[in-house]
Amino acid sequence: MHAIVVSVTIEDVEQATRFLKDEIVPRVSQAPGFHAGWWVTIDNARGRGTIVFESEDAARSVAGMIDQQPGEFVTVDSIEVGEVAAHA
């Protein structure tokens, strides 16, 4: 399994959360190889997402889509893809 780890700066937490729930989560969860995802708001100004896929190819494909459409309420600071070393 491979994961995408996304870090964002949130410009408007209410609108960003709505966009996340209405647009991002449904799209990502329907992507081929999707396994699970968690999105976390940190101090109303930053956010992190960890999205797990069955393969590196699937993770990299979605990482490219995230980079192209971050939404107008957040700034994508980083997107990284890595192998899942362990999970519980």
Helices and strands as residue ranges (DSSP letters): E 2-10, H 13-19, I 20-24, H 25-29, E 34-42, E 46-53, H 56-68, E 74-83
